[in-house]
Amino acid sequence: MTKLTSDTPFANADGAAEHSEFLFRSGTRCLRGQGIFAAITTPAAGGDQPGSALHAAVSQAFANAHAAGIEQPVLIGAIPFDTTQPSCLYVPRRHRWIDGEPARSEADNGGAAPVVISQRSVPDEAGFKAAVGQAIANFRSSTIRKAVLSRMLEVQLDQPVKVEQVLARLAAQNPNGYHFRIPLAEKGELIGVSPELLVRKRGGRVYSNPLAGSAKRRANPEEDRHTADALLDSEKDHYEHRLVVEEIRRVLAPECSSLAIPEQPSLLSTAAMWHLSTAIEGELADPRRSSLQLACQLHPTPAVCGAPTDLARKLINLVEPFERGLFTGMVGWCDAAGNGEWVVTIRCGTVVENTLRLFAGAGIVEASEPAAEWAETQAKLGTMLAACGLNAEDQR
C-alpha cells in the first residue's frame, strides 16, 4: 500500500531559517523563539539512553550554542510517532519566556472567512469504519487490547492560512491547553493545542497527565453535564484509560523514589471534548534524567498507539493508509539542565500556504462501535477547524 505522508513533499523555502518562528505555551507561561541556530534531525529511537545518538546531538547543540554566546539556550521542536524517522528539533537563535502573555488581537480581526476549494479525508468514512471493524476482529483473535486509529483531513483554501490568527483563536478557545508552533524541516509549520501532557520535569519532580476516553461537548449545559457523567461512568472508557495509566506506571515507577497515581480518573474538558484524565506526580530517583529522555522512554503511550505497543503498532501500519509523521508524536522543549515539557502531538495540523492537513484519532477497544469512533474523530477535528475559521459540520 502506498501511504501519504503528513508533512511532505514540500520543499524548503529560501531564508526560512532566519525568519522561523517558535511557540510553546503552557498555562500562563509562553516560550517564543526566532531563527534557527541548530537543527537536529537525529531520530529519537533509543533517546531515553544517555549514550544515544539523540542525546549526543542535543548535548553538542547546547555546547555550540553556549560557545556562540547564546545565554541559557533551549531545545524546542517535535519528534514523530515513528521514532526511527527524522526528528524536527531546533535550538533557536533568540528566545524569551513571557509570563501571562494574553491571546493576540488577531483572533477576531481576520477579515473574510476562508473558502474551502477542496477537501478529502484519508481514509474516508467508509474506510475508517472498516479499519475499526478490522481492529476489533484482531482483538478477538490476538492479544491486542487497544489500537489507536487515525485519519487525516486535507483542506485546500482560497487564501493562505493566517497562522498567528489561528494560534490566537486556539488560545482564546483553549486557554488551558499546550499551544505550539514549530517550523517543519520542509516548507510549512506544525501548529496546534494539545490537552495531554506526556511529561514535565522541574528539578527532581516529574509530572504526567494522560488522557484516554473521550466524549464530545454539548452546547446545552444540561446535556453537556449528562455527557460528562456518562463518560465518568463508562466501563469501556475506563478500561481504555486504565491501559494508558498502567503503562505510564510501568515506565515511571522504576525511575522514581515515589510516585503518586490517583486510583480513579477525573474529568478534563476542552472547548470541544470531555476526557478522562489522571494527574501523575513523582520524585525522580536520579534527577539528572532529562525531560527529553523521560519523554522518549514514555513514547508512545497506549493513548496514541495501543496495547501491547509493538502489536498495536503493527496493526496501525496495516490498516492506516497514511504516514502519521509528527502527529501523535511529541512536541515541547527542554533546557541544558534537563528541565522541560513534552506533550502529545494531537489537536494539530500542518500548514503550507493555503493547504491544511489536520489529524484526529480514536482509541479502539473490543467494545468500540465504528460509527461512534468516526464521530469522535469528527469532534476532535472541530478544535482546529474552528480555529481556522471553518465549520466542522461541513467537513467530511
N, C-alpha and C positions, 0 to 999 in steps of 0.2 A: 504494500500500500504506500503510495506517495503521500507524504504528510506536508501540510503547510507549516510555516514557521511563524511565530508570533511577532518577530521584530526584524525580519528580513524580507526582501532583498534590497533594502535601502542603502545608498552609498553615503560615505562621509561627506560633509559639507566643508568647503574651504573656510579656514578661520574659525571653525566651531570651537576649538579648544579654548581660545581666549575668552569667548563670549558665553561659554556654557554656564548654566545656572543650576544650583543645587538647593534642595529644600528638604529638611526633615523636621516636622513639628510634632512635639509630644506634649499634650496639655497646653500649658501657657508658655512653654519654652520652645524656642524655634532656632534651628541651625540653618543659616543661609551661607552659601558659598558661591564663588565666581572663579572661572578659569580653571584649567587643568594643569597642575604641576606634574602629576604622575597618574598613569592609568594602569591598572592591574587586571590582566585577563587570565591569570593563572587559575585553572579550575580549582574548585573548593573541595574536591574529593580528598579525604584524609585531613581536612583542615582543622580537625579537633586536636591533632597531634602537634607538639612543639616543634618537631623536626620536619614538618610538612613543607612542600613547595610553596603553598599559600602563605604559611607563617613566615617563611624566609623572604618572600616577595614583599609582604607588608612591612616587615622589620626593616628591609633595605629602603623602602619608600619613605618610611618615617625618618631614617637616618639621613637620607638625601635631603629631605625637607628641612630638617634641623640645620644641616650644613649650609643650605641655601638661605638661611635666615628666617624661615617661616616659624613663628612662635606657636607652640602648642598645636602642631598640625593634627588634623583629623582625617580619618578614612571614612568615606561615605559612598554608598552605592548599593548594588543588588547582586545577588547570587541566584542562578537559575534553579528551577526544580530539579533538573538533572545536573548534579554537581560535577559530572565529567565534562560538561560543556564550559566554555569560557566564562569567567566571572566578569562583572561590569562594575569595578571598584575604582575609586579615584581618591587622590589627595588634592583638594582644591588649592589654587594659588592664594586665595584670600577667603577667609571665613569669619563669621561673627555669630555669637549667641545673642539672642534677643529674648528678653523676658516680657511676657504679656503683650506680644505683637497682636494687634487687632486684625480681624479679617479686612482685606483691602476693599476699597470702594468700587473696584471693577465688578463686584458681584452683581450689581443692579444697573450698571451703566453700559450695557453691551450692545445697544442698538438693535437692529433687526435680528430675530432668531434665525439660526441656520436652517437651510432647507436640505432634506435628505435627497440626494441624487440616486443612490442605490444602496442596497444593504443585502447581506447574506449571513446566515447562521451556519457555522461549521461545528458539529453536524447540525442538520435541520431538526425540526421537532420529531419527525418520524424516526430519524437516525438516532437521536439521543434516547428516545424511549426504548428503541430496540437495544441500544447498548446497556441501558439499565436492566432490561429483561435478561440480557446475556450475562451480566454480572450476577444477578440473583440466581440464575441457573448454575453458575460456577460455585456460588456459596454452598449450594445443596450437594455438590459433588466433590468438594475440596475442603481444605482447612482455612480458606479465606473467610474472614468475618466481616470485613468492610473494605470498600473501594470508593475513592472519590473520583467521580466522573465530571468532566467539564466541557464547556463549549466556548467558542469564540464568535463574537458578533462584529463583523466588519462593516463599517458605515462610511460612505463617501458623501461629503457635504459640498455645498455650493460655494464655500468660503473657507479659508484657513481657520483652524481651531485656535481660539484665543486662550492660550494656556494659563496665563495669570487670572483670567476671568473664571476659568473652570476651577482653579485652585481656590479662588475667593469664594465661589459658591460652595465648594466642598467644605471649607472652613465654617461657613455660615450654617450649612445643613448638618454637619457632623463635628461640632467643636471639640468633642472629647476623643476623636479618632487620632490616628497617627498619619499625618499628611506627608507626602513625599513627591519629589520631582528629581529625576535622575536622567542625564543625557545617555542615550544609547550609544554603543560602540559604533553602530552605523547611524545613519541620519534619523533624527527623531528623538522623542523623550518618553520615559515611563513616568506616569503620574497616577495618583490615587490617594485613597484614605483607608487604611486598614484598621479594623477594630481589634485585631488579635496580636497581642504581644507574645512573641516567641521567647525572648529572654532580655532582661535588663540586668546589668551588673554595675553596682556602685560600691567601690571598695571591695569588702568581702561579702556583701549581700547580693543575693541573686533572686530575681523575680520572674515569673512566667504567668501568663493568663490565657490558657487555651479556651477556645470556643468550639463547640460542636453541638448540633441540634439547633434548628432554626425554624422560625415562623415569620411570615410577612406581617408587618404592622397594618393596622386598620385605621381608617380615618375617624370612624365613630369611637369615642372614648370607651364606651361600654363594650363594644365588640373587640376593641384592642385589648382591654383588660381580660376578657374571656380568652382571647388567643394566647396571651401570656400565661394565664393559669393553665390552659390546656397543654402548652409546651412544658411547663414545670411538672405536669402530671403524666407526661407521655413516656411510657415504658420504652418505646422504640428509640426516642431521642436520648433518654438517659443511658441506654445501652451504647449508643453511638458515642456519647460524651465520655462515658467511663473508659472506653477503649483508648481515647486520647490521653486522659489523665493518668491512667496506669502506665502508659508508655513513657510519659514525662517523668513519672515517679521512678521508673526503672532506670532512666538515664541519669537523673539528678541525684538520687539518693546516695550513690557511691561517691559523688563529688562533694557532698555536703556533710558537715558535722551535725547539722539539724535541718529539718525540712518540714514545713507546716503545710498540709493539704486539707482543706475542708472536706468533711465527709459527704456533703451534698452540694451540687452546683447551685448557683444563684442566677438571676436574670440580668442580662445586659442588653440595652437597647441602642439601636441607631435610628436614624430617621426612617429607614426602610424595613428594618428587621428586628426581631427578638432573637436572642441567642442564649443558650445555656453556657454559663461561664464559671470557671473555677480559678480563684486567685491563689497562686502558689508562691511561697516565700521561704528562702533558706539562707544558711550561713555556709559559705564555701570552706571546705577543709584546707584548700590551697588557694589563697586569694590572688595568686599570680595567674590563675586561669583567666584568659581574656573573654570578653563578651563574644567575640568572633569565634573563638574556639568552642565555647559552650553552644553557640548557635549552630555551628557545623555539626556538633555532636547530637543535638536535638533534631535537626532537619533530616528528612521530612517526618513530621508527626503524622499520626493517623488522621488528623484534621484535614490534611491536604493530599494524603496518599492512600492510606488504608492500613489494615492489619491482617496478617503479618505484612511487614513493609515490603519485603522482596517479592512475595507472591502478588500483592496488590499492585506493585509497580509493573510487573509482567502483564497483568490483566489490563491495566491502563494503556500500556503500549500496544496491546492487541486491539482494543476497541476504540480508542480516541484517534480521530483522523487528522490531528494536527499536533505539532510540537508545542509544548507549553512555553518554552523559552523562560522568561523571567517570572511568568505567572505561577503562583503557588511556590515560588522560591522564598527568599527572604530579602528584606531591604532595611537599611539602617546605617548606623555609624559606630565608630569606636575611636578611642584616642590611644596614644602610645602607652598609657598606663593600663590599658585593657578595659577601661570603663566604656559603656556604650549601651545601645538599644538596637534590637533587631526584631522586626515584626514580619508576620506572614504576608506575602505579596498577594493580597486579594483586594476586591473593590478597586480595580485598577484598569488601566488601558495604556496602549502605546499611541502616540500622536505623531503623525508625519504630515505636515501641511494640512490638507483637508481630509485626511484619512484617519479614521479611528478604528482601533482594534480593541474591543472590550471583552472581558473574560468573566466567567462565573462558573462555579462548580457546586456539586451537592454530594453529601456523603451517603453512599448506598449501603444498606444492610439488608438482610433477608426479608425484613418486614416492609421494605420500601415499596412504593407504588410509582410506576413510571410517570403517570400524569402529574402526581404531586411533586416529584423531583424536577420535572420540567418547569412547573410553576415556581418552584423555589429558585431556579436559575434566573427566571424572568424577574422575580422580585429583587434578587441581588444585583442584576444589571441596572435596576432602576436608580441606584445611587449615582453611577457615572453618567447615565443617560440624562438624568435631571440636571446634573452639574454642567453638562454640555448643551443644555437648552433644548433637549429632545424629550418627547413623550414616550415613556416606557411602554405604554399600552399599544403604541403603533409599531413597535419593533418586534419582529419575529425571527 
